[in-house]
Amino acid sequence: RRSAMGVRGLQGFVARVCPDACKTVDLREMAEKHRIDHPDSPPVIVVDAMSCVRRWYTPESWVCGGQWREYLAILEDFINAFMAAGIKLVFYFDGVVEEKKREEWIKRRMKNTEEIATLFRFIKTHRKQPGREMFVLPSALPTFTRFALKSLGQKTVCTLQEADFEVAAYGLQHNCLGILGQDSDYLIYNTCPYFSIENLHLDRLVTVMYSREVLCHVLGISLTHLPLFACLLGNDIVPESLLEGFWHKCLTTSPHRNNSYNKRTNILLSVAKYISKIPCSYSSLKHLEEMLPLGSDKSLLYRGVNSYLLPGQQSPWIPPSVINCQMSSLQQQSALCQDKEIFQVTFIQPQLSQPVFTAEVLQPSGHLCSTPLDSLQQVKVLPVLGTSELDTALQVGSHQSRADRENPLPHPAGHTALDAAQAAVGFLGCERTLPAQVKLLIQPYPKALLRAALNPFSIQPVFVLGIAPALVRDLVLGPVEIDEVCTGPPLKPVQIPLDGSLPSCMSMAPHSLVSPADLPREHSIPLSVLLAKMFNSAAKEQHIQSENYSIFNILSNGEIECSNSLEDDYDTEIPGQALIYRPARQHIYSILLESGKGGAYPLVKEWFVYFGNPLKQPELIQPVRPPVTGGTPNLKTLWLAKGPDVEKQRYSTFLACFYLQDEMEELQALEAPVAGFCCLLAYLMMQVSSLSLEDLNAFLALILCLKGKSAAHLTGLQLAQVDSRAVHLGALLIRGLTTLLMANSACGFPFKMDDLMPWAVFDGKLFQEKYQQSHRGCSVEELLEGNEPLYTPFQNLKSLICKVCMAKNRTIQSR
């Protein structure tokens, strides 16, 4: 779950005190009205998926590891209900835990740990699943929900900050029918209507719509007061602990305290009463900041109010001059690289097998008043070679159209294949949306040059960089020009050789008019740095599109987290999943991160929940090279190269992450889902010495018997009892699947991601059944449900895994 869900107590306040703000609406009727009012704009609902997953998971069984095929069918039914009404859905997922919310994340993890311990005590005592009042999300449910929705053809966005801001911004900017979720922050944002997932009746598409206007009427304030109101009640930026004295003052001076309300309700009413009487101005905000015990950070209220302003919005609490200088991109981190804005064009010669030229427009984002790239009026593009037969194609991407355009870097296997030219092109697309009036011109010219005519009112230069990267093999290019374009006198273009480094013009201050020719040679950017930025941008793109797992977080921040799993902390024979899969993760980190001098890698910060980890600080984990014959291929090879030899390298590198590089031939002969499952199972059997032959038999019977079983069949499966150790092993396997996803993403997708999903290889109740049968001593025939064609595959897979373990001096024994 998200670390915080809006303003504490506000959602309940609206339901109890402002019933008129909770209007029952028919989404079909609203969609029809939208079509009439906006014939060119289909009705869209943007879904805050993280606040919906608990509602979506309705299978009866939830402790055994997840009923994934049943869950997939439920999601499909959900989508179809909206599609039947002509409503398009766009799903947003939190993609990162922001640093400011880490403390709250840790508190919630500790609370979840206690809940899970209570759950295991119940299962051990009663040998059954408890009631829904003790419900805990199946391990990794949000992660796999993201991939499930994508596999069902839905637009899914994984954010680079917590999702509520981007959900609200998307809803406003795209004139959406509304937001579907359960987070009271959507009452604060001035955006499209807010619909309740908790009150949704899917069969009729009827739910509750919360009215900001009615809420404001009851509180006696206006819409512009809401951001300050939220901050003075405590939110993700302004801690409640700093506001208790202020609340006491409001309560004691409020003439209409209602004794029938609880304290929190009276606080909400009295705070609203207070702010209704002060002028809506920046000076009022400053006065409040001086009055509150904010310590050294007197900007807390200002930052809190500002966090609710969506792109293009203004507030009387913040001076317009400040708002105008804050480009919306500063709040929408998912649309920006971390150190600069990029508008990129990529030149591709369709008749050639290699890309010809890659160019960037670079504008430092650290200077708040620099001209946004949206102000570009014209971009002239001049191809690398002056040959008349060069048919140069110009690709311009945008954040909104990323899902539709072809990605120049490798997609997960199973997506549309790219030609060799596209596969080797650097940096991913446009990180800003250009206005419709932007004109793009292509003219033949013998040298590489790109110019941009900026808004005439701009006084800031934009650095324009043209490169022909060393990725282009067997293609001879001449020197490349670098030109800095600004509204003042133009600088003389400077030629530089393609020797693997470029002048660092993008790091110059925006007021600087120093020509790149004046930079000393030591001020150069190695090609390796440019490549690192390219891979970071590629991972970011795939992260946003929900196509990889955790790669961007590692490449950009060197940090990764993992929430609670259904693990029995008192089962000392099975280590925490975080520790079991750490060696595999260390291999993955070394693939992603370039070692420095002496072969040392940067450390990765891990926030993983397991027994004995107090989460006081991140654990610093050393990357370790996987045992790949001939050395680990670099990302340039794994992500960009093509051909059968490269496919083998990707597969063998993936296997090496799990110490299985010597079993490549046998594993490749299996169906992909079975091969992935066996990789995971072999790794588990090697790492956890307490796993027995009975455990191995249960897992193998699961993967073989699952094939062909429908969601309906699995739903009807009944268990006489639930075994707590099997619950633990089920969660362990599911977390292992996320490790497979990470390795697959790092290695350039040797597997289709769909082949590594839990609905392809796992069912919680079926595993419980096979586990209990195996530990009762049932025969192989009974384990395999009398399905004779499965007997030989079962023995072959068992022999393969036992052989792998024997090679590592691990003998699998019966319990």
RAHUGI-V178183 format. One record per residue. N is the residue number from 1. PSI is psi in whole degrees, 0 to 359 (* if undefined). Layout:
BEGIN
n=N psi=PSI
n=N psi=PSI
END
This chain:
BEGIN
n=1 psi=157
n=2 psi=150
n=3 psi=333
n=4 psi=149
n=5 psi=65
n=6 psi=206
n=7 psi=123
n=8 psi=128
n=9 psi=351
n=10 psi=320
n=11 psi=315
n=12 psi=324
n=13 psi=315
n=14 psi=317
n=15 psi=321
n=16 psi=315
n=17 psi=335
n=18 psi=60
n=19 psi=332
n=20 psi=344
n=21 psi=354
n=22 psi=90
n=23 psi=126
n=24 psi=128
n=25 psi=152
n=26 psi=112
n=27 psi=331
n=28 psi=314
n=29 psi=318
n=30 psi=321
n=31 psi=320
n=32 psi=317
n=33 psi=320
n=34 psi=318
n=35 psi=323
n=36 psi=316
n=37 psi=331
n=38 psi=73
n=39 psi=338
n=40 psi=2
n=41 psi=106
n=42 psi=150
n=43 psi=129
n=44 psi=134
n=45 psi=127
n=46 psi=128
n=47 psi=124
n=48 psi=89
n=49 psi=326
n=50 psi=334
n=51 psi=4
n=52 psi=340
n=53 psi=324
n=54 psi=322
n=55 psi=324
n=56 psi=324
n=57 psi=96
n=58 psi=0
n=59 psi=146
n=60 psi=320
n=61 psi=131
n=62 psi=347
n=63 psi=343
n=64 psi=2
n=65 psi=350
n=66 psi=136
n=67 psi=82
n=68 psi=322
n=69 psi=322
n=70 psi=317
n=71 psi=318
n=72 psi=319
n=73 psi=323
n=74 psi=315
n=75 psi=321
n=76 psi=318
n=77 psi=320
n=78 psi=311
n=79 psi=315
n=80 psi=326
n=81 psi=320
n=82 psi=322
n=83 psi=322
n=84 psi=333
n=85 psi=5
n=86 psi=24
n=87 psi=126
n=88 psi=142
n=89 psi=141
n=90 psi=123
n=91 psi=129
n=92 psi=136
n=93 psi=142
n=94 psi=130
n=95 psi=358
n=96 psi=154
n=97 psi=114
n=98 psi=148
n=99 psi=323
n=100 psi=343
n=101 psi=9
n=102 psi=317
n=103 psi=318
n=104 psi=322
n=105 psi=316
n=106 psi=316
n=107 psi=316
n=108 psi=323
n=109 psi=319
n=110 psi=322
n=111 psi=316
n=112 psi=323
n=113 psi=318
n=114 psi=319
n=115 psi=319
n=116 psi=322
n=117 psi=318
n=118 psi=320
n=119 psi=314
n=120 psi=324
n=121 psi=320
n=122 psi=314
n=123 psi=318
n=124 psi=325
n=125 psi=317
n=126 psi=350
n=127 psi=40
n=128 psi=168
n=129 psi=138
n=130 psi=179
n=131 psi=172
n=132 psi=341
n=133 psi=341
n=134 psi=17
n=135 psi=132
n=136 psi=135
n=137 psi=135
n=138 psi=146
n=139 psi=135
n=140 psi=20
n=141 psi=313
n=142 psi=320
n=143 psi=310
n=144 psi=337
n=145 psi=319
n=146 psi=311
n=147 psi=327
n=148 psi=313
n=149 psi=321
n=150 psi=320
n=151 psi=338
n=152 psi=11
n=153 psi=15
n=154 psi=151
n=155 psi=118
n=156 psi=136
n=157 psi=126
n=158 psi=118
n=159 psi=167
n=160 psi=6
n=161 psi=177
n=162 psi=149
n=163 psi=338
n=164 psi=320
n=165 psi=313
n=166 psi=326
n=167 psi=311
n=168 psi=319
n=169 psi=317
n=170 psi=316
n=171 psi=319
n=172 psi=311
n=173 psi=332
n=174 psi=15
n=175 psi=48
n=176 psi=154
n=177 psi=324
n=178 psi=181
n=179 psi=133
n=180 psi=122
n=181 psi=198
n=182 psi=74
n=183 psi=117
n=184 psi=348
n=185 psi=334
n=186 psi=349
n=187 psi=340
n=188 psi=316
n=189 psi=139
n=190 psi=85
n=191 psi=199
n=192 psi=172
n=193 psi=154
n=194 psi=118
n=195 psi=147
n=196 psi=126
n=197 psi=328
n=198 psi=330
n=199 psi=12
n=200 psi=128
n=201 psi=102
n=202 psi=325
n=203 psi=328
n=204 psi=353
n=205 psi=47
n=206 psi=137
n=207 psi=187
n=208 psi=131
n=209 psi=127
n=210 psi=131
n=211 psi=118
n=212 psi=323
n=213 psi=317
n=214 psi=320
n=215 psi=313
n=216 psi=322
n=217 psi=316
n=218 psi=321
n=219 psi=344
n=220 psi=29
n=221 psi=177
n=222 psi=171
n=223 psi=326
n=224 psi=342
n=225 psi=338
n=226 psi=315
n=227 psi=319
n=228 psi=320
n=229 psi=313
n=230 psi=318
n=231 psi=323
n=232 psi=353
n=233 psi=348
n=234 psi=128
n=235 psi=200
n=236 psi=339
n=237 psi=318
n=238 psi=109
n=239 psi=143
n=240 psi=329
n=241 psi=335
n=242 psi=353
n=243 psi=356
n=244 psi=321
n=245 psi=319
n=246 psi=318
n=247 psi=317
n=248 psi=318
n=249 psi=317
n=250 psi=318
n=251 psi=318
n=252 psi=336
n=253 psi=355
n=254 psi=123
n=255 psi=347
n=256 psi=49
n=257 psi=137
n=258 psi=116
n=259 psi=345
n=260 psi=347
n=261 psi=153
n=262 psi=171
n=263 psi=318
n=264 psi=320
n=265 psi=316
n=266 psi=326
n=267 psi=314
n=268 psi=314
n=269 psi=319
n=270 psi=325
n=271 psi=319
n=272 psi=318
n=273 psi=320
n=274 psi=309
n=275 psi=342
n=276 psi=341
n=277 psi=353
n=278 psi=149
n=279 psi=143
n=280 psi=89
n=281 psi=162
n=282 psi=325
n=283 psi=326
n=284 psi=319
n=285 psi=316
n=286 psi=321
n=287 psi=318
n=288 psi=319
n=289 psi=325
n=290 psi=328
n=291 psi=326
n=292 psi=151
n=293 psi=67
n=294 psi=359
n=295 psi=220
n=296 psi=342
n=297 psi=86
n=298 psi=358
n=299 psi=8
n=300 psi=312
n=301 psi=316
n=302 psi=314
n=303 psi=324
n=304 psi=313
n=305 psi=315
n=306 psi=330
n=307 psi=342
n=308 psi=355
n=309 psi=123
n=310 psi=163
n=311 psi=130
n=312 psi=352
n=313 psi=153
n=314 psi=165
n=315 psi=139
n=316 psi=342
n=317 psi=347
n=318 psi=130
n=319 psi=139
n=320 psi=327
n=321 psi=327
n=322 psi=316
n=323 psi=317
n=324 psi=331
n=325 psi=344
n=326 psi=97
n=327 psi=145
n=328 psi=338
n=329 psi=338
n=330 psi=331
n=331 psi=330
n=332 psi=78
n=333 psi=337
n=334 psi=347
n=335 psi=15
n=336 psi=149
n=337 psi=162
n=338 psi=332
n=339 psi=350
n=340 psi=162
n=341 psi=147
n=342 psi=127
n=343 psi=121
n=344 psi=142
n=345 psi=142
n=346 psi=127
n=347 psi=130
n=348 psi=135
n=349 psi=104
n=350 psi=333
n=351 psi=346
n=352 psi=163
n=353 psi=3
n=354 psi=152
n=355 psi=154
n=356 psi=320
n=357 psi=142
n=358 psi=137
n=359 psi=151
n=360 psi=147
n=361 psi=124
n=362 psi=129
n=363 psi=116
n=364 psi=132
n=365 psi=1
n=366 psi=352
n=367 psi=108
n=368 psi=331
n=369 psi=9
n=370 psi=153
n=371 psi=128
n=372 psi=153
n=373 psi=345
n=374 psi=339
n=375 psi=359
n=376 psi=125
n=377 psi=330
n=378 psi=139
n=379 psi=120
n=380 psi=129
n=381 psi=128
n=382 psi=120
n=383 psi=164
n=384 psi=314
n=385 psi=143
n=386 psi=16
n=387 psi=138
n=388 psi=332
n=389 psi=357
n=390 psi=107
n=391 psi=89
n=392 psi=131
n=393 psi=137
n=394 psi=123
n=395 psi=126
n=396 psi=123
n=397 psi=166
n=398 psi=159
n=399 psi=325
n=400 psi=331
n=401 psi=14
n=402 psi=323
n=403 psi=339
n=404 psi=331
n=405 psi=162
n=406 psi=135
n=407 psi=126
n=408 psi=350
n=409 psi=161
n=410 psi=133
n=411 psi=167
n=412 psi=146
n=413 psi=142
n=414 psi=344
n=415 psi=176
n=416 psi=127
n=417 psi=147
n=418 psi=151
n=419 psi=170
n=420 psi=326
n=421 psi=311
n=422 psi=327
n=423 psi=339
n=424 psi=3
n=425 psi=145
n=426 psi=190
n=427 psi=141
n=428 psi=150
n=429 psi=192
n=430 psi=127
n=431 psi=6
n=432 psi=152
n=433 psi=123
n=434 psi=147
n=435 psi=161
n=436 psi=334
n=437 psi=358
n=438 psi=130
n=439 psi=136
n=440 psi=124
n=441 psi=138
n=442 psi=125
n=443 psi=141
n=444 psi=138
n=445 psi=145
n=446 psi=353
n=447 psi=159
n=448 psi=121
n=449 psi=140
n=450 psi=131
n=451 psi=151
n=452 psi=125
n=453 psi=118
n=454 psi=170
n=455 psi=126
n=456 psi=343
n=457 psi=352
n=458 psi=141
n=459 psi=8
n=460 psi=138
n=461 psi=156
n=462 psi=131
n=463 psi=127
n=464 psi=123
n=465 psi=127
n=466 psi=128
n=467 psi=149
n=468 psi=98
n=469 psi=159
n=470 psi=353
n=471 psi=337
n=472 psi=102
n=473 psi=151
n=474 psi=30
n=475 psi=115
n=476 psi=122
n=477 psi=154
n=478 psi=187
n=479 psi=158
n=480 psi=139
n=481 psi=141
n=482 psi=131
n=483 psi=137
n=484 psi=125
n=485 psi=130
n=486 psi=176
n=487 psi=350
n=488 psi=197
n=489 psi=133
n=490 psi=149
n=491 psi=157
n=492 psi=127
n=493 psi=148
n=494 psi=134
n=495 psi=141
n=496 psi=150
n=497 psi=156
n=498 psi=72
n=499 psi=16
n=500 psi=2
n=501 psi=154
n=502 psi=146
n=503 psi=143
n=504 psi=57
n=505 psi=334
n=506 psi=348
n=507 psi=1
n=508 psi=152
n=509 psi=149
n=510 psi=338
n=511 psi=355
n=512 psi=138
n=513 psi=32
n=514 psi=129
n=515 psi=145
n=516 psi=335
n=517 psi=335
n=518 psi=351
n=519 psi=135
n=520 psi=158
n=521 psi=330
n=522 psi=344
n=523 psi=70
n=524 psi=156
n=525 psi=113
n=526 psi=151
n=527 psi=328
n=528 psi=326
n=529 psi=318
n=530 psi=319
n=531 psi=319
n=532 psi=319
n=533 psi=322
n=534 psi=313
n=535 psi=323
n=536 psi=317
n=537 psi=322
n=538 psi=314
n=539 psi=323
n=540 psi=316
n=541 psi=313
n=542 psi=327
n=543 psi=310
n=544 psi=321
n=545 psi=7
n=546 psi=44
n=547 psi=346
n=548 psi=181
n=549 psi=113
n=550 psi=356
n=551 psi=315
n=552 psi=319
n=553 psi=322
n=554 psi=314
n=555 psi=322
n=556 psi=321
n=557 psi=349
n=558 psi=35
n=559 psi=146
n=560 psi=147
n=561 psi=158
n=562 psi=129
n=563 psi=192
n=564 psi=153
n=565 psi=161
n=566 psi=77
n=567 psi=140
n=568 psi=103
n=569 psi=344
n=570 psi=0
n=571 psi=93
n=572 psi=350
n=573 psi=340
n=574 psi=113
n=575 psi=166
n=576 psi=145
n=577 psi=329
n=578 psi=322
n=579 psi=323
n=580 psi=317
n=581 psi=1
n=582 psi=316
n=583 psi=321
n=584 psi=318
n=585 psi=321
n=586 psi=321
n=587 psi=318
n=588 psi=317
n=589 psi=320
n=590 psi=330
n=591 psi=321
n=592 psi=326
n=593 psi=131
n=594 psi=134
n=595 psi=150
n=596 psi=200
n=597 psi=138
n=598 psi=5
n=599 psi=9
n=600 psi=137
n=601 psi=153
n=602 psi=145
n=603 psi=150
n=604 psi=133
n=605 psi=122
n=606 psi=130
n=607 psi=84
n=608 psi=134
n=609 psi=123
n=610 psi=162
n=611 psi=128
n=612 psi=351
n=613 psi=112
n=614 psi=353
n=615 psi=30
n=616 psi=330
n=617 psi=163
n=618 psi=151
n=619 psi=136
n=620 psi=115
n=621 psi=131
n=622 psi=122
n=623 psi=148
n=624 psi=132
n=625 psi=133
n=626 psi=156
n=627 psi=69
n=628 psi=127
n=629 psi=125
n=630 psi=2
n=631 psi=157
n=632 psi=126
n=633 psi=149
n=634 psi=172
n=635 psi=329
n=636 psi=318
n=637 psi=311
n=638 psi=326
n=639 psi=334
n=640 psi=326
n=641 psi=162
n=642 psi=165
n=643 psi=161
n=644 psi=324
n=645 psi=322
n=646 psi=321
n=647 psi=319
n=648 psi=320
n=649 psi=318
n=650 psi=314
n=651 psi=315
n=652 psi=325
n=653 psi=318
n=654 psi=312
n=655 psi=322
n=656 psi=332
n=657 psi=335
n=658 psi=19
n=659 psi=34
n=660 psi=21
n=661 psi=334
n=662 psi=353
n=663 psi=20
n=664 psi=314
n=665 psi=315
n=666 psi=321
n=667 psi=321
n=668 psi=338
n=669 psi=346
n=670 psi=161
n=671 psi=144
n=672 psi=313
n=673 psi=321
n=674 psi=321
n=675 psi=314
n=676 psi=316
n=677 psi=318
n=678 psi=325
n=679 psi=312
n=680 psi=316
n=681 psi=318
n=682 psi=317
n=683 psi=315
n=684 psi=316
n=685 psi=326
n=686 psi=321
n=687 psi=330
n=688 psi=103
n=689 psi=341
n=690 psi=350
n=691 psi=138
n=692 psi=176
n=693 psi=324
n=694 psi=320
n=695 psi=315
n=696 psi=313
n=697 psi=320
n=698 psi=316
n=699 psi=317
n=700 psi=321
n=701 psi=323
n=702 psi=305
n=703 psi=326
n=704 psi=322
n=705 psi=338
n=706 psi=326
n=707 psi=129
n=708 psi=351
n=709 psi=127
n=710 psi=166
n=711 psi=321
n=712 psi=319
n=713 psi=315
n=714 psi=327
n=715 psi=322
n=716 psi=353
n=717 psi=126
n=718 psi=139
n=719 psi=133
n=720 psi=327
n=721 psi=169
n=722 psi=129
n=723 psi=127
n=724 psi=325
n=725 psi=323
n=726 psi=327
n=727 psi=314
n=728 psi=314
n=729 psi=326
n=730 psi=315
n=731 psi=322
n=732 psi=318
n=733 psi=319
n=734 psi=318
n=735 psi=329
n=736 psi=325
n=737 psi=324
n=738 psi=328
n=739 psi=322
n=740 psi=318
n=741 psi=318
n=742 psi=315
n=743 psi=320
n=744 psi=318
n=745 psi=318
n=746 psi=327
n=747 psi=10
n=748 psi=22
n=749 psi=62
n=750 psi=336
n=751 psi=152
n=752 psi=136
n=753 psi=326
n=754 psi=334
n=755 psi=349
n=756 psi=12
n=757 psi=152
n=758 psi=328
n=759 psi=347
n=760 psi=337
n=761 psi=356
n=762 psi=146
n=763 psi=128
n=764 psi=311
n=765 psi=321
n=766 psi=321
n=767 psi=318
n=768 psi=315
n=769 psi=313
n=770 psi=323
n=771 psi=311
n=772 psi=321
n=773 psi=315
n=774 psi=317
n=775 psi=347
n=776 psi=353
n=777 psi=22
n=778 psi=153
n=779 psi=163
n=780 psi=321
n=781 psi=317
n=782 psi=320
n=783 psi=321
n=784 psi=16
n=785 psi=31
n=786 psi=15
n=787 psi=95
n=788 psi=323
n=789 psi=345
n=790 psi=347
n=791 psi=311
n=792 psi=312
n=793 psi=321
n=794 psi=311
n=795 psi=322
n=796 psi=315
n=797 psi=320
n=798 psi=318
n=799 psi=319
n=800 psi=312
n=801 psi=320
n=802 psi=322
n=803 psi=317
n=804 psi=315
n=805 psi=320
n=806 psi=321
n=807 psi=337
n=808 psi=19
n=809 psi=34
n=810 psi=113
n=811 psi=122
n=812 psi=122
n=813 psi=160
n=814 psi=148
n=815 psi=*
END
